[in-house]
Amino acid sequence: MPQLGLELPGPPFASMRSAVEAAQMAEAAGFDAVFASDDMGDALACAGAVSLATQRIKVGTSIAVIYLRHPKVTGAAASAINDLSGGRMILGLGVGGRRLDDVWAIPWRRPLSAVRDYVARLTASLPGDRVPAVYLAARGPRMAKLAGSLADGVIFHLLSPDRLRYAIEAVREGEEEASRSPGSVTIALALNALVGDDLAAGRNAARNLFSFYVQMGYARDIIQSETGLAGGMALPEAITDDLVDDLALVGPPARCRRQLQELYDLGVELPILSPVAPGWEWQAGLRMVLETFRRPAVSGPGL
């Protein structure tokens, strides 16, 4: 049975109570993991609340931003959640976007060395049997290779199939150079899911979403390289149908299930779906995602 995850909603779209309820719904639908993000509230606080309200499902962060917390604080919190959940914690770490500098006035420097140092300090602060599973967010090959050398998993986001293949190769290279067994690192991919019978409406919603991502400092490289636009802009009308289909699950349920299977075939072991619906109605998006991917509606490799 393949693994499947869900990105939980958060402020300003939903309350933490709503996020916990969404996690319970995902668990009832047979999903394997849920993830909270620092982009929408406090990822670790949300993960702790979810751990106490669920029984089976893995509880993770995608991601907890390393610049927001001292590694000892993050390690202590993640270890406590892992204990409360009976070993279900996945600590997803990353550097976030450059808007840390622009909006939050937090220096965004030396991502690769910062992540390497952070993980080392975090693991050193905990006894070996109290360190939860650690996943690293990566977009470029160097971070992917670092994940291969020291993490339990890697979380990719907004990668086209060609870039995804290249990124997975970098993870495996990192494993080999660190003398780790091939496949030691779980390949996760966070992506938006816009499930609905109206394919055109879903694609238009995705275009607006990706344009917003660029303005907020996310995924400028791939979106702007594909659209040919520079600076901090990516007009929705410049984002093609092909690019939308490369970066998200879009359209009727059967079509989205086929797209998900293609990701499994590429080597993704843990897709993390972020529900979206036209009009930013996260409740409608969540309902469609849970109905469409209720297990065992999909097939793929085991984790």
C-alpha positions in Angstrom: 0.0 0.0 0.0 1.4 3.4 -0.9 1.9 6.2 1.6 -0.2 9.4 1.3 -0.1 12.6 3.3 -2.2 15.7 3.8 -1.1 19.3 4.4 -3.2 20.7 7.2 -4.9 24.1 6.9 -4.1 27.0 9.2 -4.4 30.7 9.7 -5.7 32.8 8.0 -7.8 30.1 6.3 -8.6 27.9 9.4 -8.2 27.7 13.1 -6.0 25.2 14.9 -9.1 23.4 16.0 -10.1 23.1 12.3 -6.7 21.7 11.5 -7.0 19.0 14.2 -10.4 18.1 12.9 -9.0 17.9 9.4 -6.3 15.5 10.7 -8.9 13.3 12.3 -10.8 13.2 9.0 -7.6 12.3 7.2 -7.0 9.5 9.6 -10.6 8.2 9.1 -10.0 8.3 5.3 -7.0 6.1 5.6 -4.3 8.7 5.0 -0.9 7.8 6.4 0.4 11.2 7.6 -0.6 14.8 8.2 1.7 17.8 8.2 1.5 21.3 9.7 3.4 24.3 8.4 5.0 27.4 10.0 3.6 29.3 7.0 0.2 28.9 8.6 0.7 29.2 12.4 3.0 27.3 14.7 3.8 24.0 13.0 5.0 22.3 16.2 2.1 23.5 18.3 -0.3 22.2 15.7 1.6 18.8 15.4 1.4 18.5 19.2 -2.4 19.1 19.3 -2.9 16.6 16.4 -0.8 13.9 18.1 -3.2 13.9 21.1 -6.3 13.8 18.9 -5.3 10.9 16.6 -4.3 7.3 17.1 -2.6 5.9 14.0 -1.6 8.6 11.6 1.9 10.0 11.4 2.2 13.6 12.5 4.7 15.9 10.9 5.8 19.4 10.1 6.2 20.6 6.5 8.0 22.6 7.4 9.3 24.0 10.7 11.5 26.9 9.7 14.9 26.6 11.3 15.5 30.3 11.6 12.4 30.7 13.9 13.6 28.5 16.8 16.8 27.4 18.5 17.7 23.8 17.6 17.5 22.7 21.2 13.9 24.2 21.5 12.9 22.4 18.3 14.5 19.2 19.4 12.8 19.2 22.8 9.4 20.0 21.3 9.7 17.4 18.5 10.9 14.7 21.0 7.9 15.5 23.3 5.5 15.1 20.4 7.2 11.9 19.3 6.7 10.6 22.9 3.1 11.7 23.1 2.2 10.2 19.8 3.9 6.9 20.4 6.7 7.4 17.8 4.6 9.0 15.1 6.5 12.3 14.7 8.1 13.4 11.5 10.2 16.6 12.0 10.3 18.3 8.6 12.9 21.1 8.6 13.7 23.8 6.1 14.8 27.4 5.5 11.5 28.7 4.3 11.4 31.5 1.6 13.2 34.7 1.2 10.2 36.5 2.6 11.8 35.8 6.0 14.0 38.7 5.1 11.4 40.8 3.4 8.4 40.4 5.8 9.6 39.0 9.1 13.0 40.7 9.2 14.8 37.4 10.0 18.1 37.0 8.2 17.9 34.3 5.5 21.6 33.2 5.0 23.7 30.3 4.0 20.8 27.8 3.7 22.9 24.6 3.1 25.4 25.2 6.0 22.6 26.5 8.2 20.6 23.3 7.8 23.6 21.0 8.3 24.6 22.8 11.5 21.0 23.0 12.8 20.4 19.2 12.4 23.7 18.5 14.1 22.9 20.7 17.0 19.4 19.3 17.3 20.4 15.7 17.3 23.3 16.4 19.7 20.8 17.9 22.2 18.8 14.7 22.5 19.5 11.1 23.5 19.7 8.8 20.5 16.5 7.1 21.3 14.5 10.4 21.6 15.4 11.8 18.1 12.3 11.7 15.9 12.5 11.1 12.1 14.0 14.1 10.5 13.1 15.2 6.9 14.7 18.1 5.1 12.9 20.4 2.7 14.9 20.7 -0.6 14.5 22.3 -4.0 18.0 22.4 -5.3 20.4 19.4 -5.8 22.8 20.4 -3.1 20.1 20.4 -0.4 18.8 17.2 -1.8 22.2 15.6 -1.6 22.6 16.8 2.0 19.3 15.2 2.8 20.5 12.0 1.3 23.6 12.0 3.5 22.0 12.6 6.9 18.2 12.8 6.9 15.4 10.2 7.2 13.5 11.8 4.4 13.4 14.7 2.0 10.4 17.0 1.2 10.3 18.4 -2.3 7.8 21.1 -3.4 6.8 22.5 -6.7 9.1 20.4 -8.9 8.3 19.5 -12.5 8.8 15.8 -13.4 12.2 16.4 -15.0 13.4 18.4 -12.0 12.0 15.8 -9.7 14.0 13.0 -11.4 17.2 15.1 -11.1 16.5 15.9 -7.4 15.8 12.2 -6.5 19.1 11.3 -8.2 20.9 13.9 -6.0 19.4 12.3 -2.9 20.6 8.9 -3.9 24.1 10.3 -4.6 24.1 11.7 -1.1 23.2 8.3 0.3 26.0 6.7 -1.6 28.6 9.2 -0.6 27.6 8.8 3.1 27.8 5.0 2.7 24.1 4.6 3.4 21.9 1.9 2.0 20.1 2.8 -1.3 16.6 4.0 -0.5 17.4 5.0 3.1 15.8 8.4 2.6 12.0 8.6 2.0 11.1 10.8 -1.0 8.2 13.1 -0.1 6.6 15.6 -2.4 4.3 18.4 -1.3 1.9 19.6 -4.0 -1.4 21.3 -4.4 -4.5 19.2 -5.2 -7.4 21.0 -7.0 -9.9 18.2 -7.4 -13.1 19.1 -9.3 -15.1 18.2 -12.4 -14.3 21.6 -14.1 -10.7 21.2 -15.3 -10.5 24.8 -16.7 -11.7 26.2 -13.3 -9.1 24.2 -11.5 -6.3 25.2 -13.8 -7.3 28.9 -13.4 -7.3 28.6 -9.6 -3.8 27.0 -9.8 -2.5 29.8 -12.0 -3.6 32.4 -9.4 -2.1 30.3 -6.7 1.3 30.0 -8.4 1.3 33.7 -9.2 0.8 34.3 -5.5 3.6 31.9 -4.6 6.0 33.9 -6.8 5.0 37.2 -5.2 5.6 35.6 -1.8 9.1 34.4 -2.8 8.3 30.7 -3.4 9.2 28.7 -6.5 10.4 31.8 -8.5 13.0 29.7 -10.3 10.8 27.1 -11.9 7.8 29.3 -12.6 9.8 32.2 -14.0 12.0 30.0 -16.0 8.9 28.4 -17.6 7.0 31.7 -18.1 10.0 33.8 -19.1 9.1 36.5 -16.6 11.7 38.1 -14.3 11.6 40.0 -11.0 8.9 39.2 -8.5 6.0 38.8 -10.9 4.4 35.9 -12.7 1.1 36.9 -14.3 -1.5 34.1 -14.0 -2.1 34.2 -17.8 1.6 33.5 -18.5 1.4 30.2 -16.6 0.5 27.5 -19.1 -1.7 24.5 -18.7 1.3 22.2 -19.1 3.1 23.9 -16.2 0.0 23.7 -14.0 -0.3 20.0 -14.8 3.4 19.5 -14.0 3.1 21.1 -10.5 -0.3 20.1 -9.2 -3.0 17.5 -9.2 -5.8 19.2 -11.2 -9.2 18.2 -12.5 -11.8 15.4 -12.1 -11.1 12.7 -9.5 -10.1 10.0 -12.0 -7.6 12.4 -13.6 -6.1 13.4 -10.3 -5.7 9.7 -9.3 -3.8 9.1 -12.6 -1.5 12.0 -11.9 -0.8 10.7 -8.4 0.1 7.3 -9.8 2.5 8.9 -12.2 4.3 10.5 -9.2 4.6 7.1 -7.5 6.0 5.8 -10.8 8.7 8.6 -10.8 9.8 7.5 -7.3 7.8 9.6 -4.9 7.0 7.6 -1.8 5.0 10.1 0.2 3.0 12.7 -1.7 1.7 15.4 0.7 -1.5 16.9 -0.8 -2.5 20.5 0.0 -6.2 20.9 -0.9 -7.3 23.9 -2.8 -10.6 24.8 -4.3 -11.6 27.8 -6.6 -12.3 30.7 -4.3 -9.8 29.5 -1.7 -12.5 27.4 0.0 -10.3 25.0 1.9 -13.2 23.1 3.3 -14.5 22.2 -0.2 -11.0 21.3 -1.3 -10.4 19.1 1.7 -13.7 17.3 1.2 -12.9 16.6 -2.4 -9.3 15.4 -1.7 -10.5 13.0 1.1 -13.3 11.6 -1.1 -11.0 11.2 -4.1 -8.1 9.6 -2.3 -9.8 7.6 0.4 -7.9 4.4 0.7 -7.5 2.1 -1.1 -8.3 4.3 -4.1 -4.6 4.7 -5.1 -1.8 2.2 -5.7 1.9 2.5 -5.6 5.1 1.4 -3.8 5.1 0.9 0.0 7.2 3.1 2.2 
